Amino acid sequence: MKEKNTSEDKKRIIIFTIIVIVCVLAIVEAVYVYIFSPDGTIENVGNINVVAPEEDKTEILKEQFNTIFKNDLTSNIDTTQIPKKDNKYNLIYTDYEKVERVTDEYELDVQIPHINIDTSEVSNINNEIDKMFKVKAESIINEEEPTGNTVYNVKYKAYINNDILSLIIECTLKEKEATQRIIIKTYTYNLKTEKRVTFDEIAKMKNITKKEVEDKIKQEIDSQILMEQSLKEAGYTVFNRYPDSEMYKYDNISSYFLDNENNLYVVFAYGNTNNTSEVDLVIF
């Protein structure tokens, strides 16, 4: 009789314990929903906007950089009210397109943009773009005695951040046996003043000091140099960066742009002057 009572007591304890655990879990869930759900319902607990640390955000933007070139425009304002030079085209449009392959001679996948605004400064920008990218495409096509295969790709991305229009053009060029190059050119234009925007003007607009800019650039370049050293020790050939180069100085920054979310990119595309695909990004 005593053993039966002991057994029943154990069952009661187990049942009571389970009930207590269930009640505690229910209370915890209710508190969690009350604190974290925007409207107090369990369905929307997962819809909370979690703000990533600044460093994490920067790294994500760097990783996504190669995917932004979709030959289009992203804007945080209504662009329909901006006067165009030719209403048949968008504000940014592909003026020259060539997708062509000739065996043992060349492979082209080229979309070269123009800005569709009727000002002298924009006309100068469009002419610069043609001289840098269109002339090269035509010279590849018209080469009389090609000595090997050339691969030439050009694509672009444009942003408007309030009054600032940024156009970024990326080119990959592989000529014969030479190492592939990545060439990046940026143009930044003020829609109101109808002038190009200097890096200093954008930095001041974002309240970034000269020291902050140069310190962050130094941090990025030093980090890349450490990676270079590790690769060298592993037997790889690397592109050498020189931390004291004048190109990293505030007053010499020449490639930069604002995206539509007010992120300021400084771009060091070493392929602009060397046979390399190395690109460093510093984002503010």
CYANA upper distance limits for C-alpha pairs under 8 A (distance plus 0.5 A):
  1 MET  CA      5 ASN  CA      6.98
  2 LYS  CA      6 THR  CA      6.74
  3 GLU  CA      7 SER  CA      6.69
  4 LYS  CA      8 GLU  CA      6.78
  5 ASN  CA      9 ASP  CA      6.57
  6 THR  CA     10 LYS  CA      6.81
  7 SER  CA     11 LYS  CA      6.92
  8 GLU  CA     12 ARG  CA      6.76
  9 ASP  CA     13 ILE  CA      6.72
 10 LYS  CA     14 ILE  CA      6.68
 11 LYS  CA     15 ILE  CA      6.63
 12 ARG  CA     16 PHE  CA      6.44
 13 ILE  CA     17 THR  CA      6.50
 14 ILE  CA     18 ILE  CA      6.72
 15 ILE  CA     19 ILE  CA      6.75
 16 PHE  CA     20 VAL  CA      6.71
 17 THR  CA     21 ILE  CA      6.72
 18 ILE  CA     22 VAL  CA      6.67
 19 ILE  CA     23 CYS  CA      6.65
 20 VAL  CA     24 VAL  CA      6.64
 21 ILE  CA     25 LEU  CA      6.67
 22 VAL  CA     26 ALA  CA      6.66
 23 CYS  CA     27 ILE  CA      6.71
 24 VAL  CA     28 VAL  CA      6.69
 25 LEU  CA     29 GLU  CA      6.61
 26 ALA  CA     30 ALA  CA      6.64
 27 ILE  CA     31 VAL  CA      6.71
 28 VAL  CA     32 TYR  CA      6.63
 29 GLU  CA     33 VAL  CA      6.64
 30 ALA  CA     34 TYR  CA      6.62
 31 VAL  CA     35 ILE  CA      6.71
 32 TYR  CA     36 PHE  CA      6.39
 32 TYR  CA     37 SER  CA      8.25
 33 VAL  CA     37 SER  CA      5.61
 33 VAL  CA     40 GLY  CA      6.40
 33 VAL  CA     41 THR  CA      6.99
 33 VAL  CA     42 ILE  CA      6.39
 33 VAL  CA     45 VAL  CA      6.99
 34 TYR  CA     40 GLY  CA      5.88
 34 TYR  CA     41 THR  CA      8.42
 35 ILE  CA     40 GLY  CA      8.48
 36 PHE  CA     40 GLY  CA      8.37
 36 PHE  CA     45 VAL  CA      6.50
 36 PHE  CA     48 ILE  CA      7.92
 37 SER  CA     41 THR  CA      6.63
 37 SER  CA     42 ILE  CA      7.25
 37 SER  CA     44 ASN  CA      6.16
 37 SER  CA     45 VAL  CA      4.84
 37 SER  CA     46 GLY  CA      8.23
 37 SER  CA     47 ASN  CA      8.32
 37 SER  CA     48 ILE  CA      7.72
 38 PRO  CA     44 ASN  CA      7.15
 38 PRO  CA     45 VAL  CA      7.56
 38 PRO  CA     47 ASN  CA      8.49
 38 PRO  CA     48 ILE  CA      7.77
 39 ASP  CA     44 ASN  CA      7.66
 40 GLY  CA     44 ASN  CA      8.32
 41 THR  CA     45 VAL  CA      7.55
 44 ASN  CA     48 ILE  CA      8.03
 52 ALA  CA     56 ASP  CA      6.65
 52 ALA  CA     57 LYS  CA      6.60
 53 PRO  CA     57 LYS  CA      6.82
 54 GLU  CA     58 THR  CA      6.72
 55 GLU  CA     59 GLU  CA      6.77
 56 ASP  CA     60 ILE  CA      6.76
 57 LYS  CA     61 LEU  CA      6.80
 58 THR  CA     62 LYS  CA      6.76
 58 THR  CA    283 ILE  CA      6.84
 58 THR  CA    284 PHE  CA      8.45
 59 GLU  CA     63 GLU  CA      6.72
 60 ILE  CA     64 GLN  CA      6.71
 61 LEU  CA     65 PHE  CA      6.60
 62 LYS  CA    281 LEU  CA      7.24
 64 GLN  CA     68 ILE  CA      7.28
 68 ILE  CA    157 LYS  CA      6.98
 69 PHE  CA    155 LYS  CA      6.44
 69 PHE  CA    156 TYR  CA      5.43
 69 PHE  CA    157 LYS  CA      5.37
 69 PHE  CA    169 ILE  CA      8.42
 69 PHE  CA    170 GLU  CA      8.04
 70 LYS  CA    155 LYS  CA      7.51
 70 LYS  CA    156 TYR  CA      6.87
 70 LYS  CA    157 LYS  CA      6.55
 71 ASN  CA     93 TYR  CA      8.40
 71 ASN  CA     94 THR  CA      7.96
 71 ASN  CA    111 GLN  CA      7.86
 71 ASN  CA    113 PRO  CA      8.36
 71 ASN  CA    155 LYS  CA      6.46
 71 ASN  CA    156 TYR  CA      5.30
 71 ASN  CA    157 LYS  CA      5.78
 71 ASN  CA    158 ALA  CA      8.23
 72 ASP  CA     92 ILE  CA      7.64
 72 ASP  CA     93 TYR  CA      8.01
 72 ASP  CA    156 TYR  CA      7.72
 72 ASP  CA    157 LYS  CA      6.02
 72 ASP  CA    158 ALA  CA      6.68
 73 LEU  CA     92 ILE  CA      7.12
 73 LEU  CA    157 LYS  CA      6.73
 73 LEU  CA    158 ALA  CA      5.04
 73 LEU  CA    159 TYR  CA      6.02
 73 LEU  CA    160 ILE  CA      8.11
 74 THR  CA    158 ALA  CA      6.81
 74 THR  CA    159 TYR  CA      5.36
 74 THR  CA    160 ILE  CA      6.94
 74 THR  CA    260 ASN  CA      7.13
 75 SER  CA     79 THR  CA      7.95
 75 SER  CA    159 TYR  CA      5.99
 75 SER  CA    160 ILE  CA      4.96
 75 SER  CA    161 ASN  CA      6.79
 75 SER  CA    162 ASN  CA      8.45
 75 SER  CA    260 ASN  CA      6.12
 76 ASN  CA    160 ILE  CA      6.83
 76 ASN  CA    161 ASN  CA      6.33
 76 ASN  CA    162 ASN  CA      7.02
 76 ASN  CA    260 ASN  CA      6.10
 76 ASN  CA    261 GLU  CA      8.14
 77 ILE  CA    160 ILE  CA      7.76
 77 ILE  CA    161 ASN  CA      7.83
 77 ILE  CA    162 ASN  CA      6.58
 79 THR  CA     91 LEU  CA      8.22
 83 PRO  CA    117 ILE  CA      7.31
 84 LYS  CA     90 ASN  CA      8.50
 84 LYS  CA     91 LEU  CA      6.99
 84 LYS  CA    116 ASN  CA      5.96
 84 LYS  CA    117 ILE  CA      5.37
 84 LYS  CA    118 ASP  CA      7.10
 85 LYS  CA    116 ASN  CA      5.88
 85 LYS  CA    117 ILE  CA      5.35
 85 LYS  CA    118 ASP  CA      5.21
 86 ASP  CA    116 ASN  CA      7.09
 86 ASP  CA    117 ILE  CA      8.42
 89 TYR  CA     93 TYR  CA      6.88
 89 TYR  CA    116 ASN  CA      7.68
 90 ASN  CA    116 ASN  CA      7.36
 91 LEU  CA    115 ILE  CA      6.56
 91 LEU  CA    116 ASN  CA      5.32
 91 LEU  CA    117 ILE  CA      7.57
 92 ILE  CA    113 PRO  CA      7.14
 92 ILE  CA    114 HIS  CA      6.42
 92 ILE  CA    115 ILE  CA      5.35
 92 ILE  CA    116 ASN  CA      6.36
 92 ILE  CA    158 ALA  CA      7.79
 93 TYR  CA    113 PRO  CA      5.95
 93 TYR  CA    114 HIS  CA      6.24
 93 TYR  CA    115 ILE  CA      7.32
 93 TYR  CA    116 ASN  CA      7.78
 94 THR  CA    111 GLN  CA      6.38
 94 THR  CA    112 ILE  CA      5.98
 94 THR  CA    113 PRO  CA      4.85
 94 THR  CA    114 HIS  CA      6.84
 95 ASP  CA    111 GLN  CA      8.05
 95 ASP  CA    112 ILE  CA      6.39
 95 ASP  CA    113 PRO  CA      5.83
 95 ASP  CA    114 HIS  CA      6.24
 96 TYR  CA    110 VAL  CA      8.07
 96 TYR  CA    111 GLN  CA      6.41
 96 TYR  CA    112 ILE  CA      5.60
 96 TYR  CA    113 PRO  CA      7.48
 96 TYR  CA    134 LYS  CA      7.85
 97 GLU  CA    109 ASP  CA      8.29
 97 GLU  CA    110 VAL  CA      5.93
 97 GLU  CA    111 GLN  CA      5.10
 97 GLU  CA    112 ILE  CA      6.86
 98 LYS  CA    108 LEU  CA      6.96
 98 LYS  CA    109 ASP  CA      6.45
 98 LYS  CA    110 VAL  CA      5.60
 98 LYS  CA    111 GLN  CA      7.27
 99 VAL  CA    107 GLU  CA      8.27
 99 VAL  CA    108 LEU  CA      5.72
 99 VAL  CA    109 ASP  CA      4.93
 99 VAL  CA    110 VAL  CA      6.64
100 GLU  CA    106 TYR  CA      8.47
100 GLU  CA    107 GLU  CA      6.45
100 GLU  CA    108 LEU  CA      5.62
100 GLU  CA    109 ASP  CA      7.21
101 ARG  CA    105 GLU  CA      8.36
101 ARG  CA    106 TYR  CA      6.29
101 ARG  CA    107 GLU  CA      4.88
101 ARG  CA    108 LEU  CA      6.68
102 VAL  CA    106 TYR  CA      5.90
102 VAL  CA    107 GLU  CA      6.96
103 THR  CA    107 GLU  CA      8.48
103 THR  CA    149 ASN  CA      8.12
104 ASP  CA    148 GLY  CA      6.34
104 ASP  CA    149 ASN  CA      5.41
105 GLU  CA    146 PRO  CA      6.43
105 GLU  CA    147 THR  CA      7.95
105 GLU  CA    148 GLY  CA      6.19
105 GLU  CA    149 ASN  CA      4.93
105 GLU  CA    150 THR  CA      6.78
106 TYR  CA    140 ILE  CA      7.67
106 TYR  CA    141 ILE  CA      7.98
106 TYR  CA    148 GLY  CA      8.36
106 TYR  CA    149 ASN  CA      5.42
106 TYR  CA    150 THR  CA      4.98
106 TYR  CA    151 VAL  CA      6.25
106 TYR  CA    152 TYR  CA      8.25
107 GLU  CA    149 ASN  CA      7.92
107 GLU  CA    150 THR  CA      6.72
107 GLU  CA    151 VAL  CA      5.28
107 GLU  CA    152 TYR  CA      6.81
108 LEU  CA    137 ALA  CA      8.22
108 LEU  CA    151 VAL  CA      6.59
108 LEU  CA    152 TYR  CA      5.55
108 LEU  CA    153 ASN  CA      6.37
109 ASP  CA    152 TYR  CA      7.01
109 ASP  CA    153 ASN  CA      5.24
109 ASP  CA    154 VAL  CA      7.04
110 VAL  CA    137 ALA  CA      8.32
110 VAL  CA    152 TYR  CA      7.70
110 VAL  CA    153 ASN  CA      5.60
110 VAL  CA    154 VAL  CA      5.05
110 VAL  CA    155 LYS  CA      7.01
111 GLN  CA    153 ASN  CA      8.44
111 GLN  CA    154 VAL  CA      6.06
111 GLN  CA    155 LYS  CA      5.81
111 GLN  CA    156 TYR  CA      7.97
112 ILE  CA    129 ILE  CA      8.21
112 ILE  CA    130 ASP  CA      8.31
112 ILE  CA    133 PHE  CA      7.63
112 ILE  CA    134 LYS  CA      7.54
112 ILE  CA    154 VAL  CA      7.06
112 ILE  CA    155 LYS  CA      7.11
112 ILE  CA    156 TYR  CA      7.88
113 PRO  CA    129 ILE  CA      8.27
113 PRO  CA    156 TYR  CA      7.55
114 HIS  CA    126 ASN  CA      6.09
114 HIS  CA    129 ILE  CA      8.28
115 ILE  CA    122 VAL  CA      7.13
115 ILE  CA    126 ASN  CA      7.24
117 ILE  CA    122 VAL  CA      6.92
118 ASP  CA    122 VAL  CA      7.37
118 ASP  CA    123 SER  CA      7.73
119 THR  CA    123 SER  CA      6.73
119 THR  CA    194 GLU  CA      7.64
120 SER  CA    124 ASN  CA      6.75
121 GLU  CA    125 ILE  CA      6.83
121 GLU  CA    194 GLU  CA      7.49
121 GLU  CA    195 LYS  CA      6.88
121 GLU  CA    196 ARG  CA      7.99
122 VAL  CA    126 ASN  CA      6.64
123 SER  CA    127 ASN  CA      6.69
124 ASN  CA    128 GLU  CA      6.73
125 ILE  CA    129 ILE  CA      6.77
125 ILE  CA    187 TYR  CA      8.05
126 ASN  CA    130 ASP  CA      6.80
127 ASN  CA    131 LYS  CA      6.71
128 GLU  CA    132 MET  CA      6.64
129 ILE  CA    133 PHE  CA      6.42
129 ILE  CA    134 LYS  CA      7.76
130 ASP  CA    134 LYS  CA      5.12
130 ASP  CA    135 VAL  CA      6.73
131 LYS  CA    135 VAL  CA      5.83
131 LYS  CA    136 LYS  CA      8.16
132 MET  CA    136 LYS  CA      7.18
133 PHE  CA    137 ALA  CA      6.95
133 PHE  CA    154 VAL  CA      8.19
134 LYS  CA    138 GLU  CA      6.82
135 VAL  CA    139 SER  CA      6.63
136 LYS  CA    140 ILE  CA      6.81
137 ALA  CA    141 ILE  CA      6.88
137 ALA  CA    152 TYR  CA      7.94
138 GLU  CA    142 ASN  CA      6.53
139 SER  CA    143 GLU  CA      6.35
140 ILE  CA    150 THR  CA      8.08
147 THR  CA    176 LYS  CA      7.77
148 GLY  CA    175 GLU  CA      8.33
148 GLY  CA    176 LYS  CA      5.49
148 GLY  CA    177 GLU  CA      8.34
149 ASN  CA    175 GLU  CA      7.33
149 ASN  CA    176 LYS  CA      5.82
150 THR  CA    173 LEU  CA      7.98
150 THR  CA    174 LYS  CA      6.12
150 THR  CA    175 GLU  CA      5.03
150 THR  CA    176 LYS  CA      6.02
151 VAL  CA    172 THR  CA      8.22
151 VAL  CA    173 LEU  CA      6.29
151 VAL  CA    174 LYS  CA      5.51
151 VAL  CA    175 GLU  CA      6.99
152 TYR  CA    171 CYS  CA      7.77
152 TYR  CA    172 THR  CA      6.35
152 TYR  CA    173 LEU  CA      5.23
152 TYR  CA    174 LYS  CA      7.01
153 ASN  CA    171 CYS  CA      6.03
153 ASN  CA    172 THR  CA      5.71
153 ASN  CA    173 LEU  CA      7.12
154 VAL  CA    169 ILE  CA      7.61
154 VAL  CA    170 GLU  CA      6.30
154 VAL  CA    171 CYS  CA      4.91
154 VAL  CA    172 THR  CA      7.12
155 LYS  CA    169 ILE  CA      6.43
155 LYS  CA    170 GLU  CA      6.06
155 LYS  CA    171 CYS  CA      7.11
156 TYR  CA    167 LEU  CA      7.76
156 TYR  CA    168 ILE  CA      6.10
156 TYR  CA    169 ILE  CA      4.85
156 TYR  CA    170 GLU  CA      6.47
157 LYS  CA    167 LEU  CA      6.48
157 LYS  CA    168 ILE  CA      5.84
157 LYS  CA    169 ILE  CA      7.12
158 ALA  CA    165 LEU  CA      7.72
158 ALA  CA    166 SER  CA      6.03
158 ALA  CA    167 LEU  CA      4.87
158 ALA  CA    168 ILE  CA      6.69
159 TYR  CA    165 LEU  CA      6.30
159 TYR  CA    166 SER  CA      5.66
159 TYR  CA    167 LEU  CA      7.07
159 TYR  CA    258 LEU  CA      7.65
159 TYR  CA    259 ASP  CA      5.89
159 TYR  CA    260 ASN  CA      6.10
160 ILE  CA    164 ILE  CA      6.05
160 ILE  CA    165 LEU  CA      4.97
160 ILE  CA    166 SER  CA      6.78
160 ILE  CA    258 LEU  CA      8.37
160 ILE  CA    259 ASP  CA      7.42
160 ILE  CA    260 ASN  CA      6.13
161 ASN  CA    165 LEU  CA      7.01
161 ASN  CA    258 LEU  CA      7.34
161 ASN  CA    259 ASP  CA      6.94
161 ASN  CA    260 ASN  CA      5.15
161 ASN  CA    261 GLU  CA      7.60
161 ASN  CA    262 ASN  CA      7.12
163 ASP  CA    190 ASN  CA      6.15
163 ASP  CA    191 LEU  CA      5.74
163 ASP  CA    192 LYS  CA      6.80
164 ILE  CA    188 THR  CA      7.34
164 ILE  CA    189 TYR  CA      6.28
164 ILE  CA    190 ASN  CA      5.29
164 ILE  CA    191 LEU  CA      6.66
164 ILE  CA    197 VAL  CA      8.39
164 ILE  CA    258 LEU  CA      8.09
165 LEU  CA    188 THR  CA      6.19
165 LEU  CA    189 TYR  CA      5.57
165 LEU  CA    190 ASN  CA      6.72
165 LEU  CA    191 LEU  CA      7.27
165 LEU  CA    258 LEU  CA      8.44
166 SER  CA    186 THR  CA      7.64
166 SER  CA    187 TYR  CA      6.20
166 SER  CA    188 THR  CA      4.97
166 SER  CA    189 TYR  CA      6.90
166 SER  CA    257 PHE  CA      6.08
166 SER  CA    258 LEU  CA      6.70
166 SER  CA    259 ASP  CA      7.80
167 LEU  CA    186 THR  CA      6.15
167 LEU  CA    187 TYR  CA      5.60
167 LEU  CA    188 THR  CA      6.94
167 LEU  CA    257 PHE  CA      8.01
168 ILE  CA    184 ILE  CA      7.58
168 ILE  CA    185 LYS  CA      6.42
168 ILE  CA    186 THR  CA      5.00
168 ILE  CA    187 TYR  CA      7.03
168 ILE  CA    257 PHE  CA      8.02
169 ILE  CA    184 ILE  CA      6.12
169 ILE  CA    185 LYS  CA      5.77
169 ILE  CA    186 THR  CA      6.82
170 GLU  CA    182 ILE  CA      7.53
170 GLU  CA    183 ILE  CA      6.34
170 GLU  CA    184 ILE  CA      5.09
170 GLU  CA    185 LYS  CA      7.20
171 CYS  CA    181 ARG  CA      8.46
171 CYS  CA    182 ILE  CA      6.16
171 CYS  CA    183 ILE  CA      5.46
171 CYS  CA    184 ILE  CA      6.76
172 THR  CA    180 GLN  CA      7.44
172 THR  CA    181 ARG  CA      6.10
172 THR  CA    182 ILE  CA      5.09
172 THR  CA    183 ILE  CA      6.79
173 LEU  CA    180 GLN  CA      6.13
173 LEU  CA    181 ARG  CA      5.66
173 LEU  CA    182 ILE  CA      7.04
173 LEU  CA    183 ILE  CA      8.34
174 LYS  CA    178 ALA  CA      6.97
174 LYS  CA    179 THR  CA      6.89
174 LYS  CA    180 GLN  CA      4.88
174 LYS  CA    181 ARG  CA      6.88
175 GLU  CA    179 THR  CA      8.06
175 GLU  CA    180 GLN  CA      7.74
178 ALA  CA    275 ASN  CA      7.69
179 THR  CA    275 ASN  CA      5.97
179 THR  CA    276 THR  CA      6.84
180 GLN  CA    275 ASN  CA      6.61
180 GLN  CA    276 THR  CA      6.41
180 GLN  CA    277 SER  CA      6.71
181 ARG  CA    271 GLY  CA      5.34
181 ARG  CA    272 ASN  CA      8.11
181 ARG  CA    274 ASN  CA      7.71
181 ARG  CA    275 ASN  CA      5.52
181 ARG  CA    276 THR  CA      5.14
181 ARG  CA    277 SER  CA      5.28
182 ILE  CA    269 ALA  CA      7.37
182 ILE  CA    270 TYR  CA      8.12
182 ILE  CA    271 GLY  CA      5.39
182 ILE  CA    272 ASN  CA      7.49
182 ILE  CA    276 THR  CA      7.11
182 ILE  CA    277 SER  CA      5.17
182 ILE  CA    278 GLU  CA      7.73
182 ILE  CA    279 VAL  CA      8.25
183 ILE  CA    269 ALA  CA      6.65
183 ILE  CA    270 TYR  CA      8.04
183 ILE  CA    271 GLY  CA      5.62
183 ILE  CA    272 ASN  CA      5.22
183 ILE  CA    277 SER  CA      8.46
184 ILE  CA    255 SER  CA      8.45
184 ILE  CA    267 VAL  CA      8.48
184 ILE  CA    269 ALA  CA      6.46
184 ILE  CA    271 GLY  CA      8.43
184 ILE  CA    272 ASN  CA      7.26
185 LYS  CA    255 SER  CA      7.06
186 THR  CA    255 SER  CA      6.00
186 THR  CA    256 TYR  CA      6.73
186 THR  CA    257 PHE  CA      7.21
187 TYR  CA    196 ARG  CA      8.09
187 TYR  CA    255 SER  CA      8.40
187 TYR  CA    256 TYR  CA      8.34
187 TYR  CA    257 PHE  CA      7.89
188 THR  CA    196 ARG  CA      6.14
188 THR  CA    197 VAL  CA      5.98
188 THR  CA    198 THR  CA      8.21
188 THR  CA    256 TYR  CA      8.25
188 THR  CA    257 PHE  CA      6.84
189 TYR  CA    194 GLU  CA      7.36
189 TYR  CA    195 LYS  CA      6.28
189 TYR  CA    196 ARG  CA      4.74
189 TYR  CA    197 VAL  CA      5.90
190 ASN  CA    194 GLU  CA      5.88
190 ASN  CA    195 LYS  CA      5.98
190 ASN  CA    196 ARG  CA      6.43
190 ASN  CA    197 VAL  CA      6.56
191 LEU  CA    195 LYS  CA      8.04
197 VAL  CA    201 GLU  CA      6.94
197 VAL  CA    202 ILE  CA      7.61
198 THR  CA    202 ILE  CA      7.11
199 PHE  CA    203 ALA  CA      6.59
199 PHE  CA    253 ILE  CA      7.48
199 PHE  CA    254 SER  CA      7.98
199 PHE  CA    256 TYR  CA      7.50
200 ASP  CA    204 LYS  CA      6.63
200 ASP  CA    251 ASP  CA      8.36
201 GLU  CA    205 MET  CA      6.63
202 ILE  CA    206 LYS  CA      6.78
203 ALA  CA    207 ASN  CA      6.55
203 ALA  CA    208 ILE  CA      5.58
203 ALA  CA    209 THR  CA      7.51
204 LYS  CA    208 ILE  CA      6.36
204 LYS  CA    209 THR  CA      7.71
208 ILE  CA    212 GLU  CA      6.88
208 ILE  CA    213 VAL  CA      7.43
209 THR  CA    213 VAL  CA      6.86
210 LYS  CA    214 GLU  CA      6.75
210 LYS  CA    250 TYR  CA      6.80
211 LYS  CA    215 ASP  CA      6.36
212 GLU  CA    216 LYS  CA      6.63
213 VAL  CA    217 ILE  CA      6.71
213 VAL  CA    250 TYR  CA      7.38
214 GLU  CA    218 LYS  CA      6.54
214 GLU  CA    248 TYR  CA      7.75
214 GLU  CA    249 LYS  CA      7.02
214 GLU  CA    250 TYR  CA      6.69
215 ASP  CA    219 GLN  CA      6.71
216 LYS  CA    220 GLU  CA      6.79
216 LYS  CA    282 VAL  CA      7.72
217 ILE  CA    221 ILE  CA      6.67
217 ILE  CA    248 TYR  CA      7.37
217 ILE  CA    282 VAL  CA      6.78
218 LYS  CA    222 ASP  CA      6.40
218 LYS  CA    243 PRO  CA      7.61
218 LYS  CA    248 TYR  CA      8.29
219 GLN  CA    223 SER  CA      6.66
220 GLU  CA    224 GLN  CA      6.84
220 GLU  CA    280 ASP  CA      8.38
220 GLU  CA    282 VAL  CA      7.42
221 ILE  CA    225 ILE  CA      6.66
221 ILE  CA    241 ARG  CA      7.99
221 ILE  CA    243 PRO  CA      7.01
221 ILE  CA    280 ASP  CA      8.32
222 ASP  CA    226 LEU  CA      6.83
222 ASP  CA    243 PRO  CA      7.55
223 SER  CA    227 MET  CA      7.05
224 GLN  CA    228 GLU  CA      6.73
225 ILE  CA    229 GLN  CA      6.77
225 ILE  CA    240 ASN  CA      8.16
225 ILE  CA    241 ARG  CA      7.06
226 LEU  CA    230 SER  CA      6.94
227 MET  CA    231 LEU  CA      6.77
228 GLU  CA    232 LYS  CA      6.59
228 GLU  CA    238 VAL  CA      6.74
228 GLU  CA    239 PHE  CA      8.06
228 GLU  CA    240 ASN  CA      7.87
229 GLN  CA    233 GLU  CA      6.69
230 SER  CA    234 ALA  CA      6.86
231 LEU  CA    235 GLY  CA      6.95
231 LEU  CA    236 TYR  CA      5.86
231 LEU  CA    237 THR  CA      7.99
231 LEU  CA    238 VAL  CA      7.63
232 LYS  CA    236 TYR  CA      5.57
232 LYS  CA    237 THR  CA      6.80
232 LYS  CA    238 VAL  CA      7.25
239 PHE  CA    276 THR  CA      7.83
239 PHE  CA    278 GLU  CA      7.87
243 PRO  CA    248 TYR  CA      8.09
244 ASP  CA    248 TYR  CA      8.09
245 SER  CA    249 LYS  CA      8.28
246 GLU  CA    252 ASN  CA      7.48
247 MET  CA    252 ASN  CA      6.16
247 MET  CA    253 ILE  CA      7.08
248 TYR  CA    252 ASN  CA      7.36
248 TYR  CA    253 ILE  CA      7.25
249 LYS  CA    253 ILE  CA      7.13
253 ILE  CA    266 VAL  CA      8.02
255 SER  CA    266 VAL  CA      6.52
255 SER  CA    267 VAL  CA      5.77
255 SER  CA    268 PHE  CA      7.46
256 TYR  CA    264 LEU  CA      7.60
256 TYR  CA    265 TYR  CA      5.83
256 TYR  CA    266 VAL  CA      4.96
256 TYR  CA    267 VAL  CA      6.28
257 PHE  CA    264 LEU  CA      6.31
257 PHE  CA    265 TYR  CA      5.87
257 PHE  CA    266 VAL  CA      7.43
258 LEU  CA    262 ASN  CA      6.28
258 LEU  CA    263 ASN  CA      6.07
258 LEU  CA    264 LEU  CA      5.16
258 LEU  CA    265 TYR  CA      6.86
259 ASP  CA    263 ASN  CA      6.02
259 ASP  CA    264 LEU  CA      7.30
263 ASN  CA    283 ILE  CA      7.22
263 ASN  CA    284 PHE  CA      6.41
264 LEU  CA    283 ILE  CA      6.09
264 LEU  CA    284 PHE  CA      5.56
265 TYR  CA    281 LEU  CA      7.16
265 TYR  CA    282 VAL  CA      6.38
265 TYR  CA    283 ILE  CA      5.09
265 TYR  CA    284 PHE  CA      7.04
266 VAL  CA    281 LEU  CA      6.29
266 VAL  CA    282 VAL  CA      5.60
266 VAL  CA    283 ILE  CA      6.74
267 VAL  CA    279 VAL  CA      7.64
267 VAL  CA    280 ASP  CA      6.55
267 VAL  CA    281 LEU  CA      5.48
267 VAL  CA    282 VAL  CA      7.21
268 PHE  CA    279 VAL  CA      6.09
268 PHE  CA    280 ASP  CA      5.51
268 PHE  CA    281 LEU  CA      6.90
269 ALA  CA    277 SER  CA      8.21
269 ALA  CA    278 GLU  CA      6.94
269 ALA  CA    279 VAL  CA      4.99
269 ALA  CA    280 ASP  CA      7.04
270 TYR  CA    274 ASN  CA      6.43
270 TYR  CA    275 ASN  CA      8.46
270 TYR  CA    276 THR  CA      6.95
270 TYR  CA    277 SER  CA      7.62
270 TYR  CA    278 GLU  CA      6.36
270 TYR  CA    279 VAL  CA      6.62
271 GLY  CA    275 ASN  CA      6.01
271 GLY  CA    276 THR  CA      5.34
271 GLY  CA    277 SER  CA      6.20
271 GLY  CA    278 GLU  CA      7.21
271 GLY  CA    279 VAL  CA      8.24
